Amino acid sequence: MSATATTIAHEVPPNTGLRAFVRKLRSGDEIAHLIALVFAAGILLITSLLVYELWRTSYLSRTKFGWMFFWTRTWDPVFDNFGAAPFIYGTLVTSAVALVIAVPLGLASAIFLSELAPRKVSDIISFLIDLLAAVPSVIYGLLGIFVVVPLMRTTLGPAIKSVLGFTPLFSGPNYGVGFLTAGIVLAIMVVPFIISVSREVLLTVPREQREAALALGATRWESTWQVVVPWARTGIMGSIFLALARALGETMAVTMVIGNDPKITASLFAPGYTIASVIANEFTEATGDLYLSALIELGLVLFLMTFILNGLARILIVATERGGGRPA
Amino acid sequence: MSNARIIWRKTVNYVMLTLTGVAAFGVVSVLFLILGYLIWNGGTSLNLNFFTQLPKPVGETGGGMANAIVGSLKLLFLAAMMGLPFGLLAGVYLAEFGGKTFSFVVRYTTDLLNGVPSIVIGIFAYSLVVLPVKHFSTLAGGVALAIMVIPITVRSTEEFLRAVPGSMREAAMALGASQWKTIVTVVLPAASGGILTGMLLALARVAGETAPLLFTAFSNRYWSQGWGQPIASLPVMIYTYAIAPYDDWHRQAWAAGLVLLGLVLVSNLGARFILARTKAI
């Protein structure tokens, strides 16, 4: 008996060095670790490959136009002269219109859901708003073409014009398609993102903050607007950045309602063009190498814009949730 | 404080609080408006032909989108085959193995990849798959969608794995199981409901994507054989039909929209249902 025990003791190798590694390898731990690691690293690889491919395939356009690409207002495939200015302008204007509508609407809804509505109602509404976020963008485009554009042409446009028609923003002919229509459709598309992130952030504000304000005699609204919202403002900014990044990159719905005309016009009723739309419309028709390269450079510009905004948004949201006293 | 001032503050209070409620219900009502329009316009144009026939040549009315429905399924199949295992394993790494700095970098990159506009993903898949062989293909569309599936799957997998209590891992290891055996036989099954939900939501999200398919899978008015030819898909068909100048095509675009939205909403509801049941256990 004792002999067997000694043998077993000898058979167990010391738990260090190569033999321990081999033993772990045999039990599969190292292999599993390695496989999982490969896929995690794969994400870094895909992302860097994406940047590299955009950079590489836009080479022709980058070397030919240089920085002038951003200032040139012509987009002329016939003479191979390409400038990004109208598209950058269109992208920024439609996104700005979207935010002007979506931020007040989204923030108000988030306040209602986190501060006023009973938990059950709030959960149901949040669920419906998540569903709204799941609606594919081509469906928004479909409704945009057949519902929002006619509405804009016949009712909404003339109404806005009769009130604000004296400003350059709302003058000029109203075709139904244009910056304003695209902005409205975009606003509806990004509002769910503002609501769901802002609601989460508002819910992390400690209850004592609200109670302290109410105890000092503040009304419900005053405690919300002067105490709770400022406490959560970094996170709310984060949600707005996220929404902005989505609005900048949104393709289908905008393409279907913006009118696709590469012009820089002050009037919001005028048709325009965005970066994403021109890529969607002209990519398959791009015959020359330079033409394709210019479109890809536009894609690179769009990528960088959203990349920076998303990066900032994540930092802001994490910062607020940490600052809100939640354990990390 | 004067009486008028208090009345003013109370009025502001009520007005603003009411407005927040109006805003919330206004946003939600948009969902019902969308549903209503699609059911109204799509329901009247939906018939059996839509599911069984190929598109008719330009100018002829009738026909269906059978090839686009099959096309969407084929593309989703490819995206699921490539994207889901990738996302699952990377998620397992982040939750179970990851070191601190490397995990942070991977997590951050995943979020950024998730935020890349879908049209840019399309360009990426184009230069990766279409350019080398010089023609559009089902495979290229599948790759584009798979790249979009990965980050969503990674984050949901990690989240649900982290929710599994550490005591379960310790119990398994105390019984002598190795780490990978613990993960495969204890941790993953415990989180399976949540992980499946995440995967379903990821597929539902890419099912409606149009932009990355425009110049990868392109479109096709006939059946697409194998994986190397251009292929039609519901979202791209909706887009082409909606911007075309034919009334009959508009009618079919509405029908396709209803089918697509129904698919997406049902899988979203299904995912929530799985999740609710898992949580109840």
Interface residues (C-beta under 8 A of the other chain):
Chain A: K24 S27 G28 D29 I31 A32 H33 I35 A36 L37 V38 F39 A40 A41 G42 I43 L44 I46 T47 L49 L50 E53 L54 R56 T57 P104 L105 G106 A108 S109 I111 F112 L113 E115 L116 A117 I125 F127 L128 I129 D130 L131 L132 A134 V135 P136 S137 V138 I139 Y140 G141 L142 L143 I145 F146 V147 I188 V191 P192 I195 T219 R220 W221 E222 W225 L242 A245 R246 L248 G249 E250 T251 M252 M256 A276 I279 A280 F283 T284 I296 G299 L302 F303 T306 F307 L309 N310 G311 R314
Chain B: R9 K10 V12 N13 M16 L17 L19 T20 G21 V22 A23 A24 F25 G26 V27 V28 V30 L31 I34 Y37 L38 N41 F86 L89 A90 V92 Y93 L94 E96 F97 G98 F102 S103 V105 V106 Y108 T109 T110 D111 L112 L113 G115 V116 P117 S118 I119 V120 I121 G122 I123 F124 Y126 S127 L128 L131 I147 I150 P151 V154 S178 Q179 W180 K181 I183 L201 A204 R205 A207 G208 E209 T210 A211 L214 F215 F218 P235 I238 Y239 A242 I243 H250 A253 W254 G257 L260 L261 V264 L265 N268 R272
